[in-house]
């Protein structure tokens, strides 16, 4: 039986929340990854992503820095925290950067502390972020994650995000960033 989550609220983040966000457990476990292969063809390239089962469960860590969270504190961006009602303790956060030129926004970070995972905290954070996007005339919402973060890939796909691209130069650990997108309308 799943533990019940104590009542929590979601609010806009403050600068003093950043150290508490960084203290949350950013680790995750996965048995799957998205494997990318590139094959040159005479008329172009073929790029494939496929789900691969790993021989054992792998533990990895979502990469977040204080500077990245500081960057989305701007009132034009969306930085949300989930906090317990009864005590001043953060249990999760979501950081989304608004790109003004094209009216898009990208979710770069969504983290829920380990004891509170699978209890709808991430779902509520994402639901409120989507509402924020609508209220701020965001046309398209993107979700960025690593190919090895299969739990995040499944999570965003469960919200209707579809694969829309990749960047093999984005992460300092050389992991490939994959992007999922959906219209906000």
HUQUI-V38904 format. One record per residue. RES is the residue in one letter. SS is DSSP state (2 for helix, 1 for strand, 0 for the rest). PHI is phi in whole degrees, -180 to 180 (NA if undefined). Layout:
RES:SS:PHI
RES:SS:PHI
//
This chain:
X:0:NA
X:0:-76
X:0:-67
X:0:-86
X:0:-77
X:0:-63
X:0:-56
X:1:-140
X:1:-121
X:1:-116
X:1:-141
X:1:-68
X:0:-77
X:0:-115
X:2:-57
X:2:-70
X:2:-80
X:2:-58
X:2:-60
X:2:-69
X:2:-63
X:2:-68
X:2:-80
X:0:-64
X:0:-74
X:0:-94
X:1:-80
X:1:-147
X:1:-114
X:1:-148
X:1:-106
X:1:-134
X:1:-141
X:1:-93
X:1:-96
X:1:-106
X:1:-134
X:1:-123
X:1:-123
X:1:-69
X:1:-119
X:0:-64
X:0:-108
X:1:154
X:1:-129
X:1:-115
X:1:-118
X:1:-121
X:1:-117
X:1:-143
X:1:-77
X:1:-119
X:1:-83
X:1:-84
X:1:-68
X:1:-153
X:1:-69
X:1:-113
X:1:-100
X:1:-135
X:1:-133
X:0:-70
X:0:-90
X:0:-141
X:0:-120
X:2:-60
X:2:-62
X:2:-64
X:2:-75
X:2:-60
X:2:-61
X:0:-90
X:0:-72
X:0:-55
X:0:-64
X:0:-83
X:0:-107
X:1:-120
X:1:-130
X:1:-112
X:1:-126
X:1:-104
X:1:-131
X:1:-63
X:0:-73
X:0:-80
X:0:-145
X:0:-80
X:0:-128
X:1:-79
X:1:-123
X:1:-177
X:1:-157
X:1:-138
X:1:-124
X:1:-131
X:1:-100
X:1:-93
X:1:-106
X:0:-71
X:0:-59
X:0:-111
X:0:72
X:1:-112
X:1:-143
X:1:-124
X:1:-83
X:1:-98
X:1:-141
X:1:-143
X:1:-133
X:1:-124
X:0:-58
X:2:-48
X:2:-65
X:2:-111
X:0:-72
X:0:62
X:0:-129
X:0:74
X:2:-68
X:2:-61
X:2:-61
X:2:-68
X:2:-59
X:2:-68
X:2:-62
X:2:-70
X:2:-63
X:2:-66
X:2:-64
X:2:-58
X:2:-60
X:2:-62
X:2:-66
X:0:-107
X:0:56
X:0:-77
X:0:-83
X:1:-137
X:1:-112
X:1:-116
X:1:-128
X:1:-107
X:1:-154
X:1:-93
X:0:-61
X:0:-85
X:0:-92
X:2:-61
X:2:-59
X:2:-69
X:2:-61
X:2:-64
X:2:-61
X:2:-68
X:2:-66
X:2:-66
X:0:-98
X:0:90
X:0:-76
X:1:-117
X:1:-55
X:1:-141
X:1:164
X:1:-151
X:1:-143
X:0:-91
X:0:-124
X:0:-90
X:0:-101
X:0:-65
X:0:-89
X:0:70
X:0:-72
X:0:-91
X:1:-87
X:1:-116
X:1:-122
X:1:-124
X:1:-140
X:1:-159
X:1:-76
X:0:-88
X:0:-103
//
